[in-house]
Amino acid sequence: MTGPTPRQTGAVGPGGHVPVLLAEVLEVLHPRDGGIYLDGTFGLGGYSRALLLAADCNVVAFDRDPTAIAAGRSLQTEFGDRLQLVEDRFSEMGRHLPLPVDGIALDLGVSSPQLDRPERGFSFRNDGPLDMRMGASGETAAEVVNSRSETELADLIWRYGEERRSRQIARALVARRSERPYSRTLDLAETVRAVVRASKDGIDPATRTFQALRIYVNDELGELERGLAAAERCLAPGGRLAVVSFHSLEDRIVKDFLRTRSSAAPRGSRHLPDAGASLAPTFELLSRQAIKPGAGEAAENPRARSARLRAAARTDAPASTDHTSTDGEWDQESGGTA
């Protein structure tokens, strides 16, 4: 896929920040005049700004981080009522949308402002409080590290960080916290570095453990699963979905969801009368393979190197019902919220 560069769209954020795979996301969503688009992960507002500049459309932007919403007020001043800011998780999109939308963009993971500000507690290179919360509520990473059992810590570090030395790390964490509870990021990073050897590729030994704690604290994978199901319900027929992920755990969930939803699924079971019938696909894949950044973008922005974009278009088939709750979500039959 090709398209306008971020500089051409004018969607360069504060400090020269450029959203990852922006041109490709715009090409997928193909914004049009009069359309309604959802930016599920507002951050610095790069995707929202690009959409608003590309067409005379409206954007509803979500972010669970109150600082991101506060910073976005200047963008709202620039575009007026064409931009609506919502402080909430993107999985709750159905509670805030009066109508189905024509496109949804999700840029997963931690945002640049969160990662670059030590006081947010995401960085293992700069000292700060061991927080890692994207929003303003819930357990901090320090509370998790200081309260979970050795087995629980080992499991979450392995599951969410895919760290092979998860058991040794958990054992070291529990031994150290018995002397002094964890409260700072560098304190935690130093414990992990004492257990995990530095790799030849230069990746910090604490990377996977910090990723695991961040994902766990913010329930990022559960949020993604709920958000994809919500997007299926909230997209209008023909609406486009663009999801940018940064590690294999996220990408696997997106890939499996779209693969399942883009093929006919069996209805019922062998014990029911309608066995053999199929549920119509709710999505059509726009690209069989994940779309990756070009060499130029990867060289300019090292964080973009692991990015993967998956895209699909909504069909007119009814949304699947294999989700946990539809309270407040878009009701396609009645044309309103349930």
C-alpha positions in Angstrom: 0.0 0.0 0.0 1.1 3.5 -0.7 -0.2 6.9 0.2 0.6 10.4 1.3 3.5 10.8 3.8 2.8 12.0 7.3 4.4 15.3 6.5 2.1 15.7 3.5 -1.0 15.1 5.6 0.1 17.7 8.2 -0.4 15.1 10.9 2.9 15.7 12.6 2.3 15.9 16.3 4.0 17.7 19.2 7.8 17.6 19.1 7.7 16.3 15.5 6.0 13.0 16.5 4.6 11.1 13.5 2.1 8.2 14.0 3.3 4.8 12.9 2.1 3.6 9.5 0.0 6.7 9.1 -0.1 6.8 5.3 -1.1 3.1 5.2 -3.8 3.6 7.9 -5.3 6.5 5.9 -5.3 4.4 2.7 -7.2 1.7 4.6 -9.8 4.0 6.1 -10.1 6.1 3.0 -11.8 9.0 4.8 -14.7 10.7 2.9 -16.7 13.9 3.4 -19.6 13.4 5.8 -18.1 10.2 7.2 -17.8 9.3 10.9 -14.5 7.8 12.1 -13.2 6.5 15.4 -9.7 6.9 16.7 -9.6 4.4 19.5 -6.2 5.3 20.8 -5.9 9.1 20.6 -2.5 9.6 22.2 -1.0 12.7 20.6 -3.8 12.9 18.1 -1.9 12.1 14.9 -4.5 9.8 13.4 -7.4 12.0 14.4 -5.7 15.1 12.9 -4.8 13.2 9.6 -8.4 12.0 9.2 -9.8 15.5 9.8 -7.4 17.0 7.3 -8.1 14.3 4.7 -11.8 14.9 4.5 -14.7 17.0 5.8 -15.5 14.2 8.3 -16.1 13.8 12.0 -13.9 11.9 14.4 -14.7 10.4 17.8 -11.4 9.9 19.7 -11.0 7.7 22.7 -8.2 7.5 25.3 -8.3 6.1 28.8 -5.4 8.5 29.7 -6.8 11.8 31.1 -3.6 13.6 30.2 -4.0 12.7 26.6 -7.6 14.0 26.5 -6.5 17.2 28.2 -3.7 17.7 25.7 -6.1 17.1 22.9 -8.2 20.1 23.7 -6.1 22.3 21.4 -6.9 20.0 18.5 -10.5 20.2 19.4 -10.3 24.0 19.3 -8.7 23.8 15.8 -11.4 21.5 14.4 -14.4 22.4 16.5 -17.3 20.0 16.8 -15.8 17.8 14.1 -13.7 16.2 16.9 -15.3 14.6 19.9 -12.9 13.5 22.7 -13.9 10.7 25.0 -12.0 9.6 28.2 -12.7 5.9 28.2 -11.4 2.6 26.9 -12.0 1.9 23.2 -13.8 -1.3 24.1 -16.6 1.0 25.5 -17.1 2.7 22.1 -20.6 1.4 21.8 -21.7 3.3 24.9 -20.7 6.7 23.3 -21.6 6.4 19.6 -25.0 7.6 18.4 -24.5 6.0 15.0 -22.4 3.3 13.3 -19.1 4.6 12.1 -17.3 4.4 8.7 -13.9 3.6 10.0 -12.0 2.6 13.1 -8.3 3.0 13.8 -6.6 1.3 16.7 -2.9 2.0 17.5 -2.1 -0.5 20.2 0.4 -0.5 23.1 2.0 2.3 25.1 2.0 5.8 23.6 5.1 8.0 23.1 4.2 10.5 25.9 3.6 7.6 28.3 6.9 6.0 27.5 8.9 9.2 27.4 7.8 10.6 30.7 9.6 8.9 33.6 6.8 9.9 36.0 4.4 7.5 34.3 6.5 4.5 35.3 6.8 2.8 31.9 10.5 3.3 31.2 13.3 1.0 32.4 15.9 3.5 31.3 14.8 6.5 33.4 13.9 6.4 37.1 10.3 7.0 38.1 7.5 5.6 40.2 6.6 2.1 39.3 3.1 2.9 38.1 2.5 1.8 34.4 -1.2 2.6 34.5 -2.5 4.1 31.2 -5.6 5.4 33.0 -6.2 7.0 36.4 -7.4 3.9 38.3 -6.5 0.3 39.1 -3.5 -1.4 40.5 0.0 0.0 39.9 2.9 -2.2 38.7 4.4 -1.7 42.2 1.3 -3.2 43.8 1.4 -6.2 41.5 5.1 -6.9 42.0 4.8 -6.5 45.8 1.7 -8.6 46.2 1.6 -11.5 43.8 3.1 -14.9 44.6 6.2 -16.2 43.0 4.1 -18.5 40.8 1.8 -15.8 39.8 4.6 -13.4 38.9 6.4 -16.1 36.9 3.2 -16.9 35.0 2.4 -13.3 34.0 6.0 -12.5 33.0 6.0 -15.6 30.8 2.5 -15.1 29.4 2.7 -11.4 28.6 6.4 -11.0 28.2 7.3 -14.3 26.7 10.4 -14.2 28.9 12.2 -17.5 29.1 13.7 -16.8 32.5 10.4 -15.8 34.1 10.8 -18.2 37.0 14.2 -17.0 37.9 13.0 -13.4 37.7 10.0 -14.1 39.9 12.2 -15.8 42.4 14.6 -12.8 42.5 11.7 -10.3 42.8 10.1 -12.1 45.8 13.5 -12.5 47.5 14.3 -8.8 47.1 10.9 -7.5 48.1 11.1 -9.3 51.4 13.8 -6.9 52.3 12.4 -3.7 50.7 9.2 -3.4 48.6 9.6 -2.1 45.0 8.5 1.5 44.3 10.8 2.7 41.5 11.4 1.6 37.9 15.2 1.4 37.9 15.1 -0.6 41.1 13.0 -3.2 39.3 15.1 -3.1 36.2 18.3 -3.7 38.1 16.8 -6.8 39.7 15.9 -8.2 36.3 19.2 -7.3 34.7 21.0 -9.3 37.4 19.1 -12.4 36.3 18.8 -12.0 32.5 21.9 -11.6 30.4 22.2 -8.8 27.9 21.4 -10.1 24.4 23.6 -9.6 21.3 20.9 -7.5 19.6 21.2 -4.8 22.2 17.7 -5.2 23.7 17.6 -4.3 27.3 17.2 -7.4 29.6 14.3 -5.7 31.4 12.3 -5.2 28.2 10.1 -8.3 28.4 9.4 -8.1 32.1 8.3 -4.4 31.8 6.2 -5.3 28.8 4.5 -8.1 30.8 3.7 -5.9 33.8 2.4 -3.1 31.6 0.1 -5.5 29.7 -1.1 -7.1 32.9 -1.7 -3.8 34.8 -3.7 -2.4 31.9 -5.4 -5.6 30.8 -4.3 -4.8 27.3 -5.0 -8.2 25.7 -8.5 -8.4 27.2 -9.2 -4.8 26.2 -8.1 -5.7 22.6 -10.4 -8.7 22.4 -13.3 -6.7 23.7 -12.5 -3.8 21.5 -12.4 -5.9 18.3 -15.8 -7.3 19.1 -17.1 -3.8 19.8 -15.7 -2.6 16.5 -17.5 -5.4 14.7 -20.8 -4.1 16.2 -20.1 -0.4 15.7 -18.9 -0.4 12.1 -21.4 0.3 9.3 -21.5 -2.1 6.4 -18.5 -1.2 4.3 -16.8 0.4 7.2 -13.0 -0.1 7.5 -11.0 -1.4 10.5 -7.3 -0.7 10.8 -5.3 -2.1 13.7 -1.6 -1.4 14.3 0.1 -3.7 16.8 3.7 -3.9 18.0 4.3 -7.4 19.3 3.3 -10.9 18.6 0.7 -11.3 21.4 -1.4 -8.4 20.0 -0.9 -9.3 16.4 -1.9 -12.9 17.0 -5.2 -11.8 18.6 -6.0 -9.4 15.7 -5.0 -12.0 13.0 -7.1 -14.7 14.6 -10.1 -12.5 15.0 -10.1 -11.2 11.4 -9.3 -14.7 10.0 -12.3 -16.1 11.9 -14.6 -13.3 11.1 -13.7 -13.3 7.4 -14.6 -16.9 6.8 -17.9 -18.7 7.1 -18.3 -20.1 10.6 -20.3 -23.2 11.5 -23.7 -22.5 13.1 -25.0 -24.5 16.0 -23.7 -28.0 16.7 -24.2 -31.6 15.5 -27.0 -31.9 18.1 -29.1 -29.0 16.7 -31.4 -29.0 13.7 -29.5 -26.2 11.9 -26.2 -28.1 11.9 -24.3 -27.6 8.7 -25.5 -24.0 8.2 -23.0 -21.2 8.3 -22.7 -17.7 9.8 -21.9 -15.2 7.0 -18.5 -13.5 7.3 -18.7 -10.2 9.1 -15.4 -8.9 7.7 -13.6 -9.0 4.4 -9.8 -8.9 4.6 -8.2 -6.0 2.7 -4.8 -7.6 2.9 -3.9 -11.2 3.5 -0.6 -10.4 5.1 0.2 -7.8 7.8 1.4 -4.5 6.3 4.8 -3.5 7.6 6.6 -0.1 7.7 8.8 0.7 4.7 12.6 1.0 5.1 12.4 4.8 5.2 9.9 4.9 8.1 11.8 2.1 10.0 15.0 4.0 9.7 13.5 7.3 10.8 11.5 5.9 13.7 13.0 2.8 15.4 9.8 2.2 17.3 8.1 1.6 14.0 10.2 -1.4 13.1 8.0 -4.0 14.9 4.7 -2.4 13.8 2.2 -4.5 11.9 -1.1 -3.2 10.3 -4.0 -5.5 9.7 -7.1 -4.2 7.9 -10.5 -5.4 7.0 -13.9 -4.1 5.7 -17.2 -4.8 7.5 -19.7 -6.8 5.5 -23.5 -6.4 6.0 -23.8 -9.6 8.0 -25.1 -9.4 11.6 -22.3 -9.1 14.2 -21.3 -12.3 16.0 -22.9 -12.9 19.4 -19.9 -14.6 21.0 -19.0 -11.7 23.3 -19.5 -11.5 27.0 -21.8 -8.4 27.1 -23.7 -6.1 24.8 -24.9 -3.7 27.5 -25.0 -0.3 25.9 -23.5 -1.4 22.6 -24.9 -0.4 19.2 -28.0 -2.3 18.4 -28.1 -2.8 14.6 -31.7 -3.9 14.5 -33.2 -1.1 16.5 -30.8 1.6 15.3 -29.8 2.8 18.7 -28.1 1.7 21.9 -29.3 -1.2 23.8 
